[in-house]
Amino acid sequence: MSQTPLDPVASERLSHAGKLFTSDLSINEFALLHGAGFEPLDLVMGVSVYHVGYQFSGIRQQSELPVLTEATYRARWNAMARMQAEADALGADGVVGVRLEWRQHGAESEHLEFIAVGTAVRCTSKPGSFKRGNGQAFSSHLSGQDLVTLLRSGYAPVAFVMGNCVFHIAAQGFMQTLRQMGRNTEMPQWTQGNYEARELAMSRMQGEAERDGASGVVGVHFSIQNYAWGLHTVEFYAAGTAVRHSGTPETISPSFVLAMND
């Protein structure tokens, strides 16, 4: 991810980071990360409110809508880049527990807000040792527990990676609708459209991981949104944490935990 200038408002807030830290880590995450040699620095975030442009598509058109794909990707990228800038300004080794969320903004359906939030952390024993090759902090959506387990497995996080695809599914013809009434039958245009859109989103996420020199992607999750485009236009979104080999893995034995609540 290329360098993004730090917002002046964020600079003022982060200037107080040396006095105390803020974090969205749970108590268990805080304790585990502390035991693994990481200290929280501050809560970092980025936001982007985006106007999504218009792209015409025919009712029988079956294809990606690149204008809409680019808009929803760029808005996410802007939010992530601003969060990254805050972490780098703090001299963080990484950002853990990254959440990238969206909401409808205002009364206009084409206005979307994306926000990225996470906790910037520093390795206390070797500051800078977990940074990426370009000197930027790593980013990961893994929880504190999962991150510690990842490190014990001989891997280190590289970057939060993502891919998306906005796809228009063609409407089926009148005769096809009549033929399938009352029957169990596959709807081929929906099957193929959904499959193609997922594959494009996955390949773009994997492309980001390859660009960052990762050896794999863990914790991949999907989401599907229609936003305000109608039922025949959907966005498939895939995201995960790119990881790299970092050392010799430990032997991790399972342990049993008895919960003390209901």
Buried (B, 14 or more C-beta within 10 A) or exposed (E): BEEBEBBEEBEEBBEEBEEEBBBBBEEEBBEBBBEBBBBBBBBBBBBBBBEBEEBEBEEEEBBBBEEBBBBBBBBBBBBBBBBBBBBBBBBBBBBBBBEBEBEEBEEEEBBBBBBBBBBBBBBEEEEEEBBBEEEBBBBBBBBBBBBBBBBBBEBBBBBBBBBBBBBBBBBBEEEEEEEEEEEEEEBEBBEEBBEBBBEBBBEBBBEBBEEBEBEBBBBBEEEEBEBEBEEBBBBBBBBBBBBBEBEEEEEEEEEEEEEEEE
